[in-house]
């Protein structure tokens, strides 16, 4: 690789990092490629209709349910996915474990998902992260 190729590659990487630095990224005087995590990647892809469709497919029924019933099942799911533990998440949002487990059961039923499945939790975590990123970027049009 020539020096010109290395410089061009460096500029491409810098451009990708700049595009990924969005509303949720900690403010610093500079950023490097390793600063680009899932939220930053999804922010960089915010205009890609496939990301928006993914969120709609994964979370649409839950968002619609919350809107119709003035509910907060999306918030429940968000806390569960972030905590990775039902008891901790229940405590964080001030619910009894039984009430929290009932909400998770309702979420599973609405979405047709098994929250005990690591793969399905990961898919939902990506979708929730994408929703939060798209909402912060002003795209999508969903309630969060």
Beta strands, then each sheet from edge to edge (+ up, - down):
end
